[in-house]
Amino acid sequence: MQILVVDDEPAIVQLCIKVLERIGHEVSGVTDGEQALALIAQGPVDLLVVDYKMPGLNGFEVIRRARTLYRGLRIVLITGHGTREVVGEAIDGGVNGILVKPFTPDELSQTITAALG
């Protein structure tokens, strides 16, 4: 599976890449929404793992625009703001999973596996 990780914190991107490659996925990562949308437009991405709160485009804006590029895209939202409003908007937006920061490598693996299943 081809996974794209988007988070404005480079350490989170690197952690996700390391964990997801270890369980057999092809993973790339970027630190802003515009870069993510450019990569999605270039080729197939099976799963978008995107942070909710980022400078520039926030996670929900990236999700909305990504879905216009690729309708079948599966999405996991990462958030340090697990409020009812954020979770509700994520569910309404059709995300396939939510990861609340801080998360463990096991939580990441389980969420990704469930989102792809």
Helices and strands as residue ranges (DSSP letters): E 2-6, H 10-22, E 26-30, H 33-42, E 47-51, H 59-69, E 74-79, H 84-92, E 97-100, H 105-116
